[in-house]
């Protein structure tokens, strides 16, 4: 579990320090420093390698000739980028991925279940502000699913 939100900066070379709490979770729960980074519509998703392998196994079990599965493979799975946390606790983000997620300098790392996300700070603050009013109804929807 990656808990919390952390403000950080990306250096001019595209290196980002991973919060110590996230590095501890990575080491304790997964026993490794390998991560997979995938851009989505708003940010970069970052998953431990073992979590990413679980996704790949589920996709592999689907009918590979299904057009939706093929499209998912092309649009999402193919964007997976392997990275390793270096000795200083940083990962290297490619210029293309930084550009896709509008990551220039100030970012927020947002914890989640089995992953964390890297957001442009202003974009996340806007997302948080505009979606916060939905939280009570989300609690209700999620609790009806057994959580």
N, C-alpha and C positions, 0 to 999 in steps of 0.2 A: 504494500500500500504506500502510495506517495501522498503524504498529507501536507496541506498548507499551500500558501502562495508566497512566492519570493521574487522580489525585484532584483534584477541583475543587469549587467551591460554586456554587449558583445563587443569585443575589441576589433580594431580595423582589419585584422586577419581572419575574422569570422569565428574566433574561439569564444566559447561560452562556458563559464564555470557552473557546474552542477551543484546545487545546494548540498551541504554536508548531510542533511537529513535524507535527501534522495539517494545520495551515494551509499549511506548506511543501509537503507532499505534494499538497494540493489545488491549489495554484498551479502546481507543477512538472508534475504528471501530467495535470491537467485544465484549467489555465489560467483558472480562474474561482473565484468565491466563492459560487456558488449550491449549495445543498444541499436534499435532500428528507428530511423526517423522517416516520417511520411508526411508530406504536406496535405492539408485538407483545405476547405474553403476559407478558413479564418486564421489558421495558425499551423504550427508543426506538431504532430503527434510524436511522442517518443515512448517506445515500449522496450522493456528488457527483451533480449534476444529470445528467451524461452517463451515469453508471452506471444511474440511475433510468430514463433514456430507453431503455437497452438492455432493461431488464425490460419496459417498456411495449411495445416492439417485439415481444418474444417473446410477450407476452400477446395483442397485436393479431393475431398470426399464427395464434392458436388459433381454433377454431370458436366464435364469439361466442354462438351459440344453445345451446351445451353448458351444462347446469345447473351443473356444477362451475366452469366459467369465469365464469359469471355470478355465482356465489357468491363466487369469489375477487375479482372486480372490486368487489363490494359490500362485502366484509369487509376487504379489504386495500388494493387500489389506491385506493379512494375516500378512504382516510384519509391519503393523501399530502399533506404540507404543505410548500410551498416556503418556504425561509428563505434569508437572505443574511448572510454574515459581515460584520459592520460594521467600521468603521475601527479599533475597539479589539480586533478579533478575537473578537467575541461573536456568538451567535445568540440570538434571542428564542424562548422556548418558551411555548406557550399554557397557560393554567391547566388546561384539559381534558387536555392531553397530560402535563403534570406530574403531575396527579392519577392518570391511568391507569397511569403507571409509578412511582408513589409517590415522586416526586422532590420533596423539600422543600428541603433545603439541601446536604448532603454527597452527592456523586455520584462515580462512577468512569466515566471514558471508556475503553472497551475497544476496542483496534484490531482490525482484521480485513482481509480481502481485499476491496477495493472498497467498504468501508463501515466505520463504527465504531458502537459502541453506547453509550448513556448509561444507566447503571444507578443505582438507589438503592444507596448504598454498602453498607449492611447486607445487602440482598438479594443483591448480587453476591458479597460475602464468603461468605455461606451457600451460594450456588450453586457457587462455586469450591471450598469445603471439601468439599461432599458429592459433587461430580463429579470431583475430582482423582484418586481411585483408579482411574477408568476410563481415564485417559490412556494407559497402556501398550496396552490393547486398542484404543483409538482409533488409535494409531500403526499398529498392525497392519491394522486395517480400511481406513484411508486409503491406506496403502502398497499394499494389494492393488488399489486403484483407479488405480494408476499415479502416485501422488504421491511 
